[in-house]
Amino acid sequence: MTNAERTDDAATELRLLFSPILVGSREVKNRIVSTAHATGMAAGGILNERYVRYHERKAAGGTGLVMTFGSASVYEKSAAAYGSVSLWDKENDPYLRDFAERVHAHGAVIMSQATHMGRRANSAESGQPIQAPSAVPEPVHREIPQALRIDEIREIVKAFAAAAARLDDCGWDGMEITSFGGHLIEQFWSPTVNQRTDGYGGDLEGRMRFSVEVVEAVSEAVSADFIVGFRMTGDPLTDVVGLDRDDMLEIAVALDNLGRIDLFNISGGTGATLSSQAGTVPPDYFRRGCYNHLAARMKEHLSVPVIAAGRNLDPPQAEETLTAGDCDLVAMTRAIIADPDLARHARAGELSRIRPCIAINEGCMGRVYDGLSIACSVNPGIADNSLSELAPREKQRRVVVIGGGPAGMEAARVAAERGHEVILFERTERLGGQVLPASSAPDRPHLGLHAAWLERELGRLGVDVRLGFEASVDSVLAERPEAVILATGARTVIPPEAEGVEARCVTDVDLLEGKIDIQGSRVLVYDAGALRGGYAAIAAAEVGATAVELATYLPTVVEDLDVTNKPGMYRRLARNGVVCSPNQVLVGQRNGSLVLRDEWSEEEWLVQGADLIVFAGYRIAESKLRDLISDVVPELETHLVGDSAAPRLLRDAVADGVRVGNSV
């Protein structure tokens, strides 16, 4: 059950979630945790106001434990990655002190993650070789590392301790040492990566020596009430690193027996392969609470509190996790990114007001892996501070919004929240726009939750929603609007190159809406959008097509899908027998058959034998109504938002809606 399906009465039952807990000697006011994650916000490893504000907002929203700086580097010779923070750099000290004070002002506990990425780093920026226990490259990043000398290992141990001492001196509550994601500590544990024959290799005791030294050095460098945390995988989800869940449990128990660790943070996956790397930030094709069982197993054997991390998406689910005894605290990181006020709303009994995470990883991970700063598909305010707060209005205005997709609903919501009188016209009988067919695609069970939340918010705010209403110039002007927001979206089309093709031609939206009977059909999906075609191909295969081929002009199919979703997509395409044909350019038709040309051989071939051709990614903005209104009343304030301005991603539509709703 999702939070969209629960009633606010459930909030009264969140007793464990909002009970305090001692972590070391620090009291955390509730069990809600925002774990450390990359944001891409730090320039050259140095903090800035935007970064501080990003995490302070979570504390202000009621989060109990705020962890920061995913993959923060402790070692000067190992550059910070993914726009993270250099904990060794004293230039960060003023920011660190200010950061701690601002988070503490909201009653939250603050910790920093700390790491050395080892072979998961790269030398592109520094020009220096990356380091690892042995010269064994990682299959994902592929760069061959330099094997660490013993004196360098000892330098890194000291660097961990120095970072912890700096954080302690700057007023922080703790530091989380991490091996998670296949970082250097896990590389030392791995018998396939660590091929050393000295005291840091060999049997498990030798391979654990580095991690033991780090934990002991950190513990000795800080004050008694400074929290020492440890994040690790409970199951790497691959045999490439030579470690399984039993090995990870043995390692965790050995670390716990040191008596130096106050908190364990348990998740799943590792960075060694594309598939196991996706598991470190599990997208929507992973089940809810996918690693709670790993945390529960660890908790049975550990003497300190345990965090469970991995797709705990709403407060009732978190409460169930705690009640089951799976963990002591619950990581709700992406849910808090979607709504930093998650804890505050839940504590107030307002579960229906929590903006849901839809777990598509399009903004929070896809952008970071591409070297950009973090964004959120449903909450543009985390990436753009100007969109995180409502602008004051000078006077109440009458605003007409045309179109009930995500852009139109967001514009209506924000305008109404600011106190304007808002009318929304939607030509169909349902709100949601193209999110509705997209949410029926395989592996996206939570996609529609944001549209459902917006619909609830419009009801709460008293927006006059008129369904089944085809807006025209006359009907819009009859409302005497002072501002008009056009969110008329884009229509999916069949490209002109397909004109004259004898096989039936449809769009991906037609397919996903269930308008097409494809039982027993041979289907070709041609994807011009580098994303949508994969979902259409899987849908066709799973509802009865006898053969499916997915073609695109790009070097790979679903080229623009983020790296965490690609493994699941490729696996499902393969299991459904979908033939993938990249580098195929759409030419036109010849004698009733579609013609494709191989990008590299330049040989043309006819698509023959296909009963149905599905075109994905061909969209045309619907903006004509704005011009018609402006022709009649040129002085009337009008705005285009979302796909009606230009067909783009969901996060662009949502951001457009918030931006314009905040400006009318």
C-alpha positions in Angstrom: 0.0 0.0 0.0 1.3 3.5 -0.9 0.8 6.7 0.9 -1.6 7.8 -1.8 -3.9 4.9 -0.7 -3.7 5.5 3.0 -5.9 7.8 5.1 -4.6 10.5 7.4 -5.9 8.4 10.3 -2.8 6.2 9.9 -0.6 9.1 11.1 -1.9 8.5 14.6 -0.3 5.1 14.5 3.3 6.3 13.8 4.4 5.8 17.3 7.7 4.2 16.7 8.6 6.4 13.8 8.3 9.5 16.0 9.9 8.0 19.1 13.4 9.2 20.1 16.4 6.9 20.0 19.9 7.1 21.4 22.7 6.8 18.9 25.9 6.7 20.9 25.3 9.4 23.5 23.2 11.6 21.1 19.4 11.5 21.1 17.8 11.5 17.7 14.3 12.9 18.0 12.7 10.5 15.5 13.6 7.5 13.4 13.6 9.3 10.0 17.0 9.5 8.3 18.2 11.3 5.2 21.3 9.3 4.2 24.4 10.7 2.5 24.1 11.0 -1.2 25.9 12.8 -4.1 24.4 16.1 -5.1 26.9 17.6 -7.6 26.6 20.9 -5.8 30.2 21.4 -4.5 32.5 23.1 -6.9 36.1 21.8 -6.6 35.2 20.0 -3.3 34.2 23.3 -1.6 30.9 23.9 0.1 28.6 26.7 -0.7 25.3 28.2 0.5 23.2 26.2 -1.9 24.6 22.9 -0.5 24.0 24.0 3.1 20.5 25.2 2.3 19.7 21.9 0.6 20.3 19.9 3.7 19.1 22.5 6.2 15.7 22.3 4.4 15.4 18.6 5.4 16.1 19.4 9.0 13.6 22.2 8.9 11.0 19.7 7.7 11.5 17.5 10.7 14.0 14.9 9.7 15.7 13.4 12.8 19.1 12.5 11.4 20.6 14.4 8.5 23.6 12.7 6.8 25.5 14.7 4.3 28.2 14.6 1.6 27.8 11.3 -0.2 31.3 10.1 -1.3 33.0 12.9 0.5 36.8 12.5 0.2 39.1 12.4 3.2 42.3 12.2 1.2 43.8 14.9 -0.9 45.2 12.5 -3.5 41.8 11.1 -4.1 39.6 13.9 -5.6 36.0 14.3 -4.6 33.6 12.8 -7.1 30.2 13.6 -8.3 30.5 17.2 -7.1 31.0 16.1 -3.5 33.0 17.6 -0.7 36.7 17.5 0.2 36.7 16.9 3.9 40.5 17.4 4.0 40.3 21.0 2.8 40.4 23.6 5.6 38.6 26.0 3.3 35.4 24.2 4.2 35.7 24.8 7.9 33.6 28.0 8.1 30.9 26.3 6.1 31.0 23.2 8.3 30.5 25.3 11.4 27.7 27.3 9.9 26.2 24.0 8.5 26.1 22.3 11.9 24.6 25.3 13.7 21.8 25.7 11.1 20.8 22.0 11.2 21.0 21.9 15.0 18.7 24.9 15.2 15.9 22.7 13.8 16.6 19.9 16.4 18.2 17.5 14.0 21.4 15.5 14.4 24.0 16.0 11.6 26.6 13.5 10.4 28.9 13.5 7.4 29.8 10.5 5.2 33.5 10.0 4.6 35.3 7.8 2.2 38.1 7.1 -0.2 36.6 5.8 -3.5 39.6 3.8 -4.6 39.2 2.4 -8.1 35.7 4.0 -8.4 37.3 7.4 -8.8 38.9 8.6 -12.1 42.0 10.5 -13.1 40.3 12.7 -15.7 40.5 15.9 -13.6 43.6 15.3 -11.4 45.7 13.6 -14.0 47.0 11.3 -11.2 46.6 7.5 -11.1 43.6 6.3 -9.1 44.4 4.0 -6.2 43.2 0.6 -5.0 44.4 -2.4 -3.0 45.6 -4.0 -6.2 45.8 -3.0 -9.9 42.4 -4.5 -10.7 40.1 -2.3 -12.6 36.4 -2.0 -11.9 34.1 -3.3 -14.7 32.0 -0.1 -14.6 34.7 2.6 -14.6 37.3 0.4 -16.2 40.4 2.6 -15.3 43.3 0.5 -14.2 44.4 1.7 -10.7 47.7 1.9 -9.0 48.2 -0.5 -6.1 48.6 1.3 -2.8 51.9 1.1 -1.0 51.8 0.4 2.8 52.9 3.9 3.6 50.0 5.3 1.5 47.5 3.1 3.3 48.7 4.5 6.6 48.4 8.0 5.2 44.7 7.3 4.2 44.0 5.9 7.7 45.3 9.1 9.2 43.3 11.1 6.7 40.0 9.4 7.9 41.0 10.3 11.5 41.8 13.9 10.6 38.5 14.4 8.8 36.6 13.1 11.8 38.6 15.4 14.1 37.8 18.4 11.9 34.1 17.6 11.9 34.1 17.2 15.7 35.9 20.5 16.1 33.3 22.2 13.7 30.4 21.1 15.9 29.2 18.0 14.0 27.6 15.1 15.7 29.3 12.3 13.9 30.9 10.8 10.8 29.8 7.8 8.8 32.7 5.7 7.4 31.6 4.0 4.2 32.5 1.0 2.2 29.2 1.2 0.4 29.0 1.2 -3.4 32.3 -0.6 -3.8 34.5 2.1 -2.3 38.1 1.5 -1.1 37.2 -0.3 2.1 35.0 -2.8 0.3 37.8 -3.2 -2.3 40.1 -4.3 0.5 37.5 -6.8 1.7 37.0 -8.3 -1.8 39.2 -11.4 -2.5 38.9 -10.8 -6.2 39.9 -7.1 -6.0 42.5 -7.4 -3.2 45.3 -9.6 -4.5 47.8 -8.4 -2.0 50.2 -10.8 -0.2 51.2 -8.5 2.6 49.3 -7.9 5.9 46.5 -6.1 4.1 45.6 -9.1 1.9 45.2 -12.8 2.1 42.6 -14.1 4.5 39.6 -12.1 5.8 41.5 -10.9 8.8 44.2 -9.4 6.5 41.6 -8.0 4.1 39.8 -6.3 7.0 42.9 -4.8 8.5 42.5 -1.5 6.6 38.9 -1.0 7.7 39.7 -2.0 11.3 42.6 0.6 11.4 40.3 3.3 10.0 37.5 2.6 12.6 40.0 2.6 15.4 41.8 5.7 14.2 38.6 7.6 13.8 37.3 6.6 17.2 40.5 7.7 18.9 40.6 11.1 17.1 37.2 12.3 18.3 35.4 13.2 21.5 33.4 10.6 23.5 30.0 11.8 22.3 30.9 12.0 18.6 29.0 9.3 16.7 31.1 6.9 14.6 28.8 5.3 11.9 29.5 2.7 9.3 27.7 2.2 6.0 28.0 -1.1 4.1 26.1 -3.4 1.8 24.3 -6.4 3.2 24.5 -8.1 -0.2 26.6 -7.0 -3.1 24.1 -8.6 -5.5 26.9 -9.9 -7.7 29.6 -12.6 -7.4 32.2 -10.3 -9.1 33.6 -9.1 -5.9 33.7 -12.5 -4.3 31.6 -11.5 -1.3 28.0 -12.6 -0.5 25.6 -11.8 2.3 27.2 -14.2 4.7 30.5 -12.6 4.2 29.0 -9.2 4.8 27.4 -10.3 8.0 30.7 -11.8 9.2 32.5 -8.5 8.4 29.8 -6.4 10.2 30.0 -8.6 13.3 33.8 -8.3 13.4 33.5 -4.5 13.1 30.9 -4.3 15.8 33.1 -6.4 18.1 35.6 -3.6 18.0 33.3 -1.6 20.3 34.0 1.6 18.3 31.0 1.9 16.1 27.7 3.5 17.3 25.5 3.0 14.2 25.4 0.7 11.2 23.7 1.8 7.9 22.7 -1.3 5.8 21.7 -1.3 2.1 22.3 -3.5 -0.9 24.3 -3.6 -4.2 27.8 -2.5 -5.0 29.5 -0.5 -7.8 31.2 -3.4 -9.5 28.7 -4.0 -12.4 26.0 -1.9 -14.0 23.3 -4.1 -12.5 24.7 -4.1 -9.0 25.5 -0.4 -9.2 21.8 0.2 -10.0 21.0 -1.7 -6.8 22.8 0.9 -4.7 20.1 3.5 -5.6 17.3 1.1 -6.5 14.8 2.5 -9.0 11.1 1.5 -9.3 11.6 -2.0 -10.6 13.0 -2.9 -7.2 10.3 -3.8 -4.7 9.5 -1.5 -1.8 11.7 -2.0 1.2 14.0 -4.1 -0.9 16.8 -4.3 1.6 14.9 -4.3 4.9 15.6 -8.1 5.2 19.3 -7.4 5.0 19.1 -4.8 7.8 17.0 -7.2 9.9 19.5 -10.0 9.5 22.3 -7.7 10.5 20.3 -6.3 13.5 20.0 -9.8 15.0 23.8 -9.9 15.4 24.8 -6.3 16.0 24.9 -4.5 19.4 24.1 -0.9 18.1 21.3 0.7 16.2 20.8 -0.2 12.5 19.5 1.9 9.7 17.7 0.2 6.8 18.2 1.9 3.5 16.4 1.1 0.2 13.0 2.2 -1.1 11.2 3.0 2.2 8.9 5.5 0.5 6.3 6.7 3.0 5.8 7.0 6.8 3.4 4.1 7.2 5.8 1.8 5.4 8.6 3.1 7.6 6.4 2.4 10.7 5.7 -1.1 9.5 9.5 -1.7 9.0 10.2 -0.5 12.6 7.4 -2.5 14.0 8.6 -5.7 12.3 12.0 -5.1 14.0 13.9 -4.9 10.7 15.8 -1.8 11.9 16.0 1.0 14.5 16.0 3.9 12.1 14.7 4.2 8.5 16.4 5.9 5.6 13.8 7.8 3.5 16.3 9.8 1.5 14.6 10.1 -1.9 11.2 10.5 -0.2 12.6 13.5 1.7 14.1 14.9 -1.5 10.6 14.7 -3.0 9.1 16.4 0.1 11.5 17.8 2.7 8.4 18.3 4.9 7.6 14.6 5.0 8.3 14.3 8.7 6.4 17.5 9.6 3.3 16.5 7.6 3.3 12.9 9.0 3.7 14.2 12.6 0.7 16.5 12.0 -1.4 13.7 10.7 -1.4 15.0 7.1 -0.1 12.0 5.2 -2.1 12.9 2.1 -0.2 16.2 1.8 3.2 14.4 1.5 4.5 14.8 -2.1 5.3 11.3 -3.1 8.6 10.0 -4.5 8.0 8.3 -7.8 11.4 6.6 -7.9 12.2 7.1 -11.5 15.8 8.4 -10.6 15.6 10.8 -13.6 16.7 13.8 -11.6 18.2 12.6 -8.3 20.6 10.1 -9.9 20.6 10.4 -13.7 21.8 14.0 -13.6 24.5 13.3 -10.9 25.9 10.4 -12.9 26.1 12.8 -15.9 28.1 15.3 -13.9 25.2 17.7 -13.3 23.8 18.8 -9.9 20.9 17.0 -8.4 17.3 17.7 -9.3 13.9 16.0 -8.6 11.2 15.2 -11.1 8.4 16.1 -8.7 10.1 18.8 -6.5 12.0 21.4 -8.6 12.7 23.4 -5.5 15.6 21.2 -4.4 17.6 22.2 -7.5 16.4 25.8 -7.7 15.9 27.7 -4.5 13.7 30.2 -6.2 11.1 27.5 -6.7 11.2 26.2 -3.1 9.2 29.1 -1.5 6.0 30.8 -2.5 6.3 34.3 -3.8 4.1 36.9 -2.1 1.2 38.1 -4.2 0.3 41.8 -4.6 -3.4 41.1 -5.0 -5.7 38.2 -5.7 -6.1 37.5 -9.4 -8.3 35.3 -11.5 -6.2 32.7 -13.3 -7.3 30.3 -15.9 -5.2 27.2 -16.5 -5.8 25.2 -19.7 -4.6 21.6 -19.4 -4.6 19.1 -16.6 -1.2 17.4 -17.1 1.6 17.8 -14.5 2.6 21.3 -15.8 -1.0 22.6 -15.6 -1.7 21.0 -12.3 1.5 22.4 -10.7 0.8 25.9 -12.1 -2.8 25.7 -10.7 -1.6 24.4 -7.3 1.0 27.0 -6.8 -1.2 29.9 -8.0 -4.0 28.7 -5.7 -1.6 28.2 -2.7 -0.6 31.8 -3.2 -4.2 32.9 -2.8 -5.3 33.4 -6.4 -8.7 32.3 -7.7 -7.9 29.4 -10.2 -10.0 27.7 -12.8 -8.5 24.6 -14.6 -9.9 23.3 -17.9 -9.1 19.7 -18.9 -10.5 18.4 -22.2 -10.5 14.7 -21.1 -12.4 13.2 -18.1 -9.2 12.6 -16.1 -6.3 14.7 -14.8 -2.8 13.6 -15.4 -2.0 14.2 -19.1 0.6 11.9 -20.6 1.6 10.7 -17.2 -1.5 8.5 -17.3 -0.4 6.2 -20.2 3.2 6.4 -19.1 2.3 5.1 -15.7 0.8 2.0 -17.3 4.3 1.1 -18.7 6.1 -1.8 -17.1 8.4 -1.2 -14.1 6.8 2.1 -13.2 4.3 1.4 -10.5 4.7 4.7 -8.6 4.8 7.0 -11.6 1.2 8.1 -11.3 1.4 9.0 -7.6 2.5 12.5 -8.2 -0.4 13.3 -10.5 -2.8 11.8 -7.9 -1.1 14.0 -5.2 -1.6 17.1 -7.4 -5.2 16.2 -7.9 -5.7 16.0 -4.1 -3.9 19.3 -3.6 -6.2 21.0 -6.2 -9.2 19.8 -4.2 -7.7 20.9 -0.9 -7.0 24.4 -2.3 -10.4 24.8 -3.9 -9.3 25.0 -7.5 -12.3 25.0 -9.9 -11.5 21.9 -12.0 -13.7 21.4 -15.1 -13.2 18.0 -16.7 -14.4 17.2 -20.2 -14.1 20.8 -21.2 -12.5 21.7 -24.5 -11.2 25.2 -24.0 -11.6 27.8 -26.8 -10.9 31.5 -27.1 -14.5 32.4 -26.3 -14.8 30.0 -23.3 -11.5 31.2 -21.8 -12.3 34.9 -22.2 -15.8 34.3 -20.8 -14.1 33.7 -17.4 -12.6 37.2 -17.5 -9.2 36.0 -16.6 -6.3 38.3 -15.5 -3.8 35.7 -16.5 -4.0 32.5 -18.6 -1.6 29.6 -18.3 -1.6 27.2 -21.3 -0.5 23.7 -20.4 -2.0 22.1 -23.5 0.9 19.7 -23.8 2.1 18.0 -26.9 0.4 15.5 -29.2 2.1 12.3 -30.2 2.3 11.8 -33.9 3.3 9.5 -36.6 6.3 11.0 -38.5 5.7 12.1 -42.1 8.3 9.5 -43.3 5.7 6.8 -42.6 3.1 8.2 -44.9 2.1 5.5 -47.4 3.2 2.6 -45.3 0.8 -0.3 -45.6 1.3 -1.7 -42.1 -0.8 -0.2 -39.4 1.1 2.7 -37.8 0.3 4.0 -34.2 2.0 6.0 -31.5 3.4 4.7 -28.2 0.7 6.5 -26.4 -2.0 4.6 -28.4 -0.3 1.4 -27.4 0.1 2.2 -23.7 -3.5 3.5 -23.5 -4.7 0.0 -24.6 -6.3 1.3 -27.8 -4.5 -1.3 -29.9 -5.2 -5.0 -30.1 -1.8 -6.5 -30.8 -2.5 -10.1 -29.8 -0.5 -12.3 -32.2 1.0 -9.3 -34.0 4.6 -8.8 -35.2 5.6 -5.4 -34.0 8.3 -2.9 -34.8 8.8 -0.1 -32.3 10.8 2.9 -33.8 12.1 5.2 -31.0 13.1 8.7 -31.9 13.1 9.8 -28.3 15.9 7.6 -26.8 13.7 6.7 -23.9 10.0 5.9 -24.5 10.4 3.1 -27.0 11.8 0.6 -24.5 8.7 0.8 -22.4 6.5 0.5 -25.5 8.4 -2.6 -26.8 8.1 -4.3 -23.4 4.4 -3.5 -23.2 3.9 -4.9 -26.7 5.8 -8.1 -25.9 4.0 -8.6 -22.6 0.4 -8.2 -23.9 0.6 -10.7 -26.7 2.8 -9.7 -29.6 4.5 -12.7 -31.2 7.7 -10.8 -32.1 8.9 -7.4 -31.2 11.8 -5.3 -32.6 13.0 -2.1 -31.1 14.9 0.2 -33.5 16.5 3.6 -33.1 18.9 5.9 -35.0 21.0 6.2 -31.8 24.0 4.1 -30.9 22.0 2.2 -28.2 18.4 1.7 -27.5 16.9 3.8 -24.6 20.0 5.9 -24.9 18.7 8.6 -22.5 17.5 6.3 -19.8 19.4 6.9 -16.6 22.1 4.4 -15.6 20.2 3.0 -12.7 17.2 2.1 -14.8 19.1 0.7 -17.8 19.9 -2.7 -16.3 16.3 -3.4 -15.5 15.2 -2.2 -19.0 17.8 -4.3 -20.8 17.1 -7.4 -18.8 13.3 -7.1 -19.4 13.9 -6.5 -23.1 16.1 -9.6 -23.3 13.7 -11.8 -21.3 10.9 -10.8 -23.6 12.9 -11.6 -26.7 12.8 -8.1 -28.0 15.3 -7.6 -30.9 17.3 -4.4 -30.4 18.4 -2.6 -33.5 20.4 0.6 -32.9 21.9 2.8 -35.6 18.9 2.5 -37.8 17.9 5.8 -39.5 14.2 6.3 -40.6 14.3 7.1 -44.3 10.7 6.8 -45.5 8.7 4.2 -47.4 9.1 2.3 -50.6 6.3 0.3 -52.2 4.3 0.4 -48.9 7.2 -0.8 -46.7 9.1 1.4 -44.2 12.7 2.0 -45.1 15.5 2.1 -42.6 19.2 2.8 -43.3 22.1 1.5 -41.2 24.0 4.5 -39.9 27.4 3.0 -40.5 27.1 0.6 -43.5 24.6 3.0 -45.1 22.7 0.0 -46.4 18.9 0.4 -46.7 16.5 -2.3 -45.8 12.7 -2.7 -45.9 10.7 -3.5 -42.8 8.7 -6.4 -44.0 6.6 -8.8 -42.0 5.5 -6.3 -39.3 1.8 -6.1 -38.7 2.1 -3.0 -36.5 4.7 -0.2 -36.4 4.8 1.8 -33.2 6.4 5.3 -33.3 7.8 6.6 -30.0 9.1 10.0 -29.2 7.5 12.0 -32.0 5.7 14.9 -30.3 4.5 18.3 -31.4 3.8 21.1 -29.0 0.2 22.3 -28.8 0.5 26.0 -28.5 -2.0 27.3 -31.1 -4.5 28.5 -28.5 -2.1 31.0 -27.0 -1.7 32.7 -30.4 -5.5 32.7 -30.9 -6.1 34.3 -27.5 -3.3 36.9 -28.0 -4.7 37.8 -31.4 -8.0 38.7 -29.7 -6.7 40.2 -26.5 -3.0 41.0 -27.0 -2.7 42.7 -23.6 -3.9 39.6 -21.7 -1.1 38.0 -19.7 -0.5 34.5 -21.1 2.1 31.8 -20.4 3.1 28.5 -22.0 4.3 25.7 -19.7 5.4 22.2 -20.0 5.2 20.3 -23.4 3.1 23.1 -24.9 6.2 25.2 -24.8 8.5 22.4 -26.0 8.2 18.6 -25.4 10.7 17.7 -22.7 11.0 15.6 -19.5 8.5 15.4 -16.6 10.8 17.4 -14.3 10.8 20.2 -16.9 7.0 20.3 -17.0 6.8 20.3 -13.2 9.4 23.1 -12.9 7.6 25.2 -15.6 4.4 24.8 -13.7 5.9 25.9 -10.4 7.8 28.8 -11.9 4.8 30.3 -13.7 2.4 29.5 -10.9 4.8 31.4 -8.6 4.9 34.4 -11.0 1.3 35.2 -12.0 
